[in-house]
Amino acid sequence: MEKLFENKTEYNQDVYLEFLRFHSKKYNFGYYAYTVLWAFLFLLCIIICFDTNMRIQGVLITIMLIAFLAYRIIYPQITVKKELSSEKITSKNVNTFEFYDKDIKIINQNGSFIYKYFSFRRVFETDTYFYLYVTKENAFIISKKAFSLGTAEDFSKFIKSKCKLKYKAC
């Protein structure tokens, strides 16, 4: 297989924080709207339980509401702090991305991994980065300045053709 593009992007705290800002701008409204909707439904159930003298159920649902809100609000903050102090951010980990016709190979200090283009959930292009989302929260960050084979403009056309319905320029 012929290598079409190669990119070596260094992951550091600035890159990660820029990704977090982008991700927040894209997904926070939906995330918090979902949280508010479920909190409202929990509150409605709590009110009904206490109104109909089902106090034990009301207390249990109140505990569930507290646990749900803690999970939705506190857990993401803990995850971000953990990620910022992780070795891949603090040690300035470098990911080498090799793009082929049918797949992408990612090489870093942990080994090498191969992904098919159809496995990406979303692909976003900004002024400085490409974000290839593997899960709802995690993405490969590819710097437009770090192409050693090919150009960012050619890669943009290429990834757009491979991920037609998943690609979005921002």
Solvent accessible surface area in square Angstrom, and as a share of the most:
residue,aa,sasa,rsa
1,M,173,0.77
2,E,132,0.59
3,K,69,0.29
4,L,61,0.30
5,F,18,0.07
6,E,29,0.13
7,N,0,0.00
8,K,106,0.45
9,T,3,0.01
10,E,72,0.32
11,Y,19,0.07
12,N,36,0.18
13,Q,92,0.41
14,D,107,0.55
15,V,15,0.09
16,Y,26,0.10
17,L,59,0.29
18,E,60,0.27
19,F,11,0.04
20,L,36,0.18
21,R,152,0.56
22,F,14,0.06
23,H,31,0.14
24,S,43,0.28
25,K,163,0.69
26,K,65,0.28
27,Y,68,0.26
28,N,57,0.29
29,F,177,0.74
30,G,45,0.43
31,Y,67,0.26
32,Y,102,0.39
33,A,46,0.35
34,Y,106,0.40
35,T,6,0.03
36,V,102,0.59
37,L,97,0.48
38,W,103,0.36
39,A,16,0.12
40,F,118,0.49
41,L,66,0.33
42,F,32,0.13
43,L,87,0.43
44,L,80,0.40
45,C,58,0.35
46,I,19,0.10
47,I,109,0.56
48,I,92,0.46
49,C,8,0.05
50,F,74,0.31
51,D,115,0.60
52,T,78,0.46
53,N,113,0.58
54,M,83,0.37
55,R,136,0.50
56,I,131,0.67
57,Q,85,0.38
58,G,0,0.00
59,V,74,0.42
60,L,97,0.48
61,I,33,0.17
62,T,44,0.26
63,I,100,0.51
64,M,104,0.46
65,L,16,0.08
66,I,111,0.56
67,A,59,0.46
68,F,38,0.16
69,L,57,0.29
70,A,39,0.30
71,Y,128,0.49
72,R,31,0.11
73,I,76,0.39
74,I,88,0.45
75,Y,118,0.45
76,P,45,0.28
77,Q,105,0.47
78,I,96,0.49
79,T,56,0.32
80,V,45,0.26
81,K,147,0.62
82,K,148,0.63
83,E,40,0.18
84,L,40,0.20
85,S,81,0.52
86,S,33,0.21
87,E,116,0.52
88,K,85,0.36
89,I,7,0.04
90,T,89,0.52
91,S,59,0.38
92,K,118,0.50
93,N,10,0.05
94,V,67,0.38
95,N,7,0.04
96,T,19,0.11
97,F,0,0.00
98,E,20,0.09
99,F,0,0.00
100,Y,29,0.11
101,D,73,0.38
102,K,138,0.58
103,D,11,0.06
104,I,0,0.00
105,K,61,0.26
106,I,1,0.00
107,I,60,0.30
108,N,30,0.15
109,Q,104,0.46
110,N,110,0.56
111,G,34,0.32
112,S,61,0.39
113,F,93,0.39
114,I,110,0.56
115,Y,59,0.23
116,K,89,0.38
117,Y,10,0.04
118,F,157,0.65
119,S,47,0.30
120,F,1,0.00
121,R,125,0.46
122,R,80,0.29
123,V,0,0.00
124,F,3,0.01
125,E,23,0.10
126,T,23,0.14
127,D,128,0.66
128,T,55,0.32
129,Y,24,0.09
130,F,0,0.00
131,Y,2,0.01
132,L,0,0.00
133,Y,2,0.01
134,V,37,0.21
135,T,59,0.34
136,K,124,0.52
137,E,107,0.48
138,N,93,0.48
139,A,18,0.14
140,F,31,0.13
141,I,7,0.04
142,I,0,0.00
143,S,18,0.11
144,K,45,0.19
145,K,181,0.77
146,A,26,0.20
147,F,30,0.13
148,S,78,0.50
149,L,78,0.39
150,G,36,0.35
151,T,65,0.38
152,A,15,0.12
153,E,120,0.54
154,D,70,0.36
155,F,0,0.00
156,S,14,0.09
157,K,138,0.59
158,F,28,0.12
159,I,0,0.00
160,K,95,0.40
161,S,59,0.38
162,K,69,0.29
163,C,5,0.03
164,K,151,0.64
165,L,171,0.85
166,K,57,0.24
167,Y,32,0.12
168,K,93,0.39
169,A,65,0.50
170,C,72,0.43
